Amino acid sequence: MRLRFNFDVRPCIKSVVVTFNPDIPLFERCLASVANLCEVIVVDNGSDNLGEIRQLLRRFPNSRLIELGANYGLSAAANAGIEGAKDADWVLFLDQDSVVLCDPAEVVGIAPQERTGAIALNAANRGSQEAFQAIDLSIFSGMLVKAEFFKQGLKFNEYLFLDQTDHEFSWQIRHSGKKILRTGRRCLDHRLGVSKKFLGIQYYGYEPAWRNYFIAKDLTKLFLEKKLTVRFWVSQLILWYLGTMISRSGLGLFALSKGLYDGLSQRRTDIHLVLMLAHAENKSLGDLRIKS
């Protein structure tokens, strides 16, 4: 059920959705939740099912597609979308399987405007009685960002392929003197991680081994650049190691350790290892292009 806010101000909002081999029914839900609220710019990272994506977008006239032709990662795709959204007032970033549960324009309309640089649509099942809360880090999906930042040259860091790009971007916003707010109410249907079961209970904290490598490496990269605190860096590593041990993934533990080592020694991304890990898990990453 879509949440509605009683407010008539409608700033111009454009949404950027990054796709890579999306599950079409889930992607359709994502588009249907936002296409009537704002223009949708879909940026595709070289999907194998590009034909299905094109066919689906014909059903949403308020959408357009940017084809990158290869898998350049989340940051590069987001930046490509930003180029087509600079004339907006705000830009909403979404993952291909996220569903918007409220009107982003109305969220912006009731939000405190002074020093606010971004608003995160809350994806938690339990909300807060407060309309908005100040936070340090926003995840990529559901992040509403003032377009004036992009006009000033702000971009996602393309040396971060996937994970941690939202953490680094949040740091840039805070470093500019602006605040990040999160809606008190649940405004986004979004799950973090891959679904797994432990003792019969389903949870979403697990990630495949190839992604574990990026998580550890890029967390460490940001820590060394003093964009993450020691406490946050250590706590995140502990969290991912525990989740991987619960999942009993030997490849995942190896990938985390190798990513941590490459991050601490400031080595370039081991693309061959990433592809090997993905292949071992029967996962295709397509024509992978990485800067770091």
Phi and psi in degrees as a GROMACS rama.xvg file:
@    title "Ramachandran Plot"
@    xaxis  label "Phi"
@    yaxis  label "Psi"
@TYPE xy
-78.3357  131.176  ARG-2
-80.3297  140.916  LEU-3
-122.381  140.92  ARG-4
-110.202  137.733  PHE-5
-81.7626  85.8731  ASN-6
-158.465  137.038  PHE-7
-99.4964  -10.7383  ASP-8
-66.8311  129.056  VAL-9
-127.067  86.3571  ARG-10
-64.9901  159.883  PRO-11
-76.9797  118.325  CYS-12
-121.86  136.196  ILE-13
-121.946  143.346  LYS-14
-108.946  137.395  SER-15
-112.61  118.482  VAL-16
-115.478  122.616  VAL-17
-95.395  130.958  VAL-18
-122.647  146.859  THR-19
-152.567  110.601  PHE-20
46.6778  53.2821  ASN-21
-69.0619  149.944  PRO-22
-70.9827  113.575  ASP-23
-59.3021  -45.4455  ILE-24
-59.6101  -40.4183  PRO-25
-68.1025  -40.4636  LEU-26
-64.1334  -36.905  PHE-27
-62.8041  -40.372  GLU-28
-61.8139  -40.8205  ARG-29
-59.7317  -50.9175  CYS-30
-62.151  -44.3427  LEU-31
-62.43  -28.9286  ALA-32
-76.1402  -17.9731  SER-33
-128.838  -18.2199  VAL-34
-64.6438  -28.1775  ALA-35
-84.2892  -4.05437  ASN-36
-104.751  -26.7584  LEU-37
-164.289  166.999  CYS-38
-68.26  140.475  GLU-39
-114.986  123.947  VAL-40
-106.858  110.698  ILE-41
-95.2997  124.821  VAL-42
-113.665  117.024  VAL-43
-102.303  133.915  ASP-44
-95.6105  44.55  ASN-45
77.8804  44.6127  GLY-46
-67.3347  147.089  SER-47
-71.8328  -26.8068  ASP-48
-103.621  40.1075  ASN-49
-59.9511  -34.9702  LEU-50
-60.5509  -41.4742  GLY-51
-66.5791  -36.0378  GLU-52
-64.3932  -46.5358  ILE-53
-58.9308  -44.5036  ARG-54
-63.0372  -41.7429  GLN-55
-64.2326  -41.9709  LEU-56
-66.2366  -21.599  LEU-57
-63.4857  -21.8826  ARG-58
-82.6347  -7.38505  ARG-59
-124.23  88.8152  PHE-60
-59.6237  -23.7962  PRO-61
-88.3451  29.8124  ASN-62
-132.158  157.32  SER-63
-145.558  158.446  ARG-64
-118.797  133.089  LEU-65
-112.746  119.737  ILE-66
-102.088  117.436  GLU-67
-85.3497  -23.1767  LEU-68
82.9325  -8.94633  GLY-69
-154.644  170.967  ALA-70
-92.4837  93.4049  ASN-71
-92.4443  -2.88183  TYR-72
94.5073  171.891  GLY-73
-65.7546  -45.148  LEU-74
-63.3525  -48.0432  SER-75
-63.3713  -39.8873  ALA-76
-66.2749  -42.1111  ALA-77
-61.7951  -41.0115  ALA-78
-65.1541  -35.0382  ASN-79
-64.3937  -38.9298  ALA-80
-68.0385  -36.0478  GLY-81
-59.2243  -36.884  ILE-82
-59.7238  -30.3444  GLU-83
-92.1551  3.51991  GLY-84
-125.733  9.36283  ALA-85
-66.1888  -21.2962  LYS-86
-83.4961  0.520408  ASP-87
-82.9052  171.102  ALA-88
-88.1241  -37.4351  ASP-89
-137.943  152.182  TRP-90
-121.803  128.572  VAL-91
-104.988  121.863  LEU-92
-98.2076  136.416  PHE-93
-138.158  145.473  LEU-94
-78.0289  162.392  ASP-95
-69.8787  -13.5617  GLN-96
-115.64  12.6426  ASP-97
-90.4933  144.771  SER-98
-120.341  125.71  VAL-99
-82.5563  131.127  VAL-100
-108.863  4.82068  LEU-101
-147.126  173.51  CYS-102
-90.0392  110.413  ASP-103
-57.082  -34.3866  PRO-104
-65.0382  -36.9103  ALA-105
-73.6779  -32.9069  GLU-106
-61.0849  -46.4204  VAL-107
-61.7005  -39.062  VAL-108
-63.1571  -33.3364  GLY-109
-98.1743  -3.0774  ILE-110
-77.5411  147.315  ALA-111
-59.5033  131.274  PRO-112
-90.6457  -27.1207  GLN-113
-66.7084  118.969  GLU-114
65.5099  11.0254  ARG-115
-84.1534  123.626  THR-116
-106.206  -26.9147  GLY-117
-153.385  153.153  ALA-118
-129.605  126.906  ILE-119
-96.8693  125.247  ALA-120
-74.7888  121.85  LEU-121
-66.6233  127.385  ASN-122
-106.264  2.02543  ALA-123
-73.1121  146.216  ALA-124
-67.3182  -30.5039  ASN-125
-108.456  125.193  ARG-126
-93.6744  -166.604  GLY-127
-123.601  154.43  SER-128
-71.4349  -22.21  GLN-129
-75.0445  142.966  GLU-130
-65.1857  -39.6816  ALA-131
-144.445  149.363  PHE-132
-129.114  142.681  GLN-133
-78.9346  134.012  ALA-134
-132.68  164.042  ILE-135
-92.3574  -34.0385  ASP-136
-131.415  135.348  LEU-137
-116.297  142.415  SER-138
-73.7021  163.49  ILE-139
-63.5263  -51.4169  PHE-140
-72.2748  126.031  SER-141
90.5543  8.25644  GLY-142
-86.5462  118.929  MET-143
-97.4434  123.065  LEU-144
-124.438  136.586  VAL-145
-62.6322  127.627  LYS-146
-67.6116  -17.816  ALA-147
-60.9412  -27.972  GLU-148
-61.3012  -42.2949  PHE-149
-70.8908  -32.3436  PHE-150
-67.2546  -24.6766  LYS-151
-89.4974  1.05687  GLN-152
101.873  3.34803  GLY-153
-67.7764  135.778  LEU-154
-142.449  165.043  LYS-155
-76.0878  146.713  PHE-156
-77.124  109.531  ASN-157
-76.0081  -3.86711  GLU-158
-80.6455  -7.10474  TYR-159
-104.467  113.477  LEU-160
-71.4842  -43.0594  PHE-161
-146.238  -78.0728  LEU-162
-73.0235  150.629  ASP-163
77.5217  -7.64812  GLN-164
-63.8634  -34.2255  THR-165
-72.5146  -33.4316  ASP-166
-65.8482  -42.7904  HIS-167
-66.9872  -38.2452  GLU-168
-66.6198  -39.9613  PHE-169
-60.5868  -39.5887  SER-170
-61.471  -42.0198  TRP-171
-60.8408  -41.2904  GLN-172
-64.6402  -47.4723  ILE-173
-64.4304  -38.5513  ARG-174
-64.3773  -24.4217  HIS-175
-81.6751  -3.1433  SER-176
94.5163  7.61589  GLY-177
-100.119  163.578  LYS-178
-104.02  155.115  LYS-179
-112.994  125.431  ILE-180
-109.92  155.207  LEU-181
-126.651  136.235  ARG-182
-63.8593  141.387  THR-183
-69.9957  -39.182  GLY-184
-81.5778  154.96  ARG-185
-72.0485  121.621  ARG-186
-124.39  2.45148  CYS-187
-146.805  134.899  LEU-188
-98.1104  105.533  ASP-189
-152.821  133.282  HIS-190
-115.892  135.832  ARG-191
-91.2564  129.146  LEU-192
89.4858  174.568  GLY-193
-92.535  142.168  VAL-194
-67.3519  129.036  SER-195
-140.652  165.12  LYS-196
-119.177  138.64  LYS-197
-134.632  120.114  PHE-198
54.8071  36.4486  LEU-199
82.6963  -1.54374  GLY-200
-104.747  129.278  ILE-201
-81.9169  134.704  GLN-202
-141.769  169.964  TYR-203
-124.295  22.7769  TYR-204
-85.9754  -10.1101  GLY-205
-81.7612  145.262  TYR-206
-130.892  152.412  GLU-207
-66.5282  162.101  PRO-208
-59.8468  -41.9095  ALA-209
-60.1605  -34.2142  TRP-210
-77.8802  -32.1245  ARG-211
-56.5848  -37.3806  ASN-212
-59.641  -47.4515  TYR-213
-65.435  -39.2993  PHE-214
-58.0113  -52.1066  ILE-215
-67.6997  -44.1319  ALA-216
-64.2643  -47.1644  LYS-217
-79.093  -29.5247  ASP-218
-57.8135  -45.0467  LEU-219
-68.4196  -38.0745  THR-220
-58.1515  -47.1392  LYS-221
-68.6085  -34.8864  LEU-222
-63.3995  -44.8454  PHE-223
-65.8198  -26.5566  LEU-224
-85.4531  4.60134  GLU-225
62.6154  33.3711  LYS-226
-101.424  -7.53842  LYS-227
-130.645  146.54  LEU-228
-76.7621  160.287  THR-229
-58.3957  -43.747  VAL-230
-60.5436  -45.2942  ARG-231
-67.313  -44.2464  PHE-232
-57.9915  -49.994  TRP-233
-65.037  -44.6246  VAL-234
-63.342  -38.3385  SER-235
-67.0042  -42.4791  GLN-236
-61.8241  -43.872  LEU-237
-60.8678  -43.8291  ILE-238
-59.5497  -45.9274  LEU-239
-72.526  -35.3595  TRP-240
-64.5029  -43.0602  TYR-241
-64.152  -44.9906  LEU-242
-61.4044  -37.5751  GLY-243
-72.7585  -36.0178  THR-244
-67.6617  -39.3669  MET-245
-61.7187  -36.8882  ILE-246
-77.48  -6.69842  SER-247
54.838  46.363  ARG-248
-104.38  102.407  SER-249
-64.1949  -38.737  GLY-250
-63.1331  -39.2147  LEU-251
-64.4134  -41.4983  GLY-252
-65.6448  -41.425  LEU-253
-61.8767  -43.5673  PHE-254
-64.1975  -42.1586  ALA-255
-60.3171  -45.7604  LEU-256
-65.4468  -41.8538  SER-257
-66.985  -38.8369  LYS-258
-64.3503  -40.5787  GLY-259
-63.345  -43.1924  LEU-260
-63.8339  -46.9671  TYR-261
-65.5045  -33.1627  ASP-262
-69.0066  -46.3437  GLY-263
-65.3794  -35.7145  LEU-264
-90.0435  3.27005  SER-265
54.2667  42.6809  GLN-266
-82.5786  159.787  ARG-267
-70.0723  156.831  ARG-268
-59.2005  130.587  THR-269
-83.1996  85.9767  ASP-270
-61.7067  -39.5071  ILE-271
-61.711  -39.1521  HIS-272
-66.4492  -44.0352  LEU-273
-57.9773  -46.7658  VAL-274
-65.7086  -37.0212  LEU-275
-64.9249  -43.7145  MET-276
-63.4213  -42.8556  LEU-277
-63.4301  -42.2555  ALA-278
-63.4228  -38.5937  HIS-279
-64.0927  -25.4553  ALA-280
-103.263  17.3504  GLU-281
56.3608  41.4412  ASN-282
-121.287  131.736  LYS-283
-99.3315  131.356  SER-284
-103.06  7.56646  LEU-285
68.4026  -155.247  GLY-286
-80.6594  87.3072  ASP-287
-75.5083  129.517  LEU-288
-128.728  115.244  ARG-289
-126.391  136.353  ILE-290
-78.9074  -40.8263  LYS-291
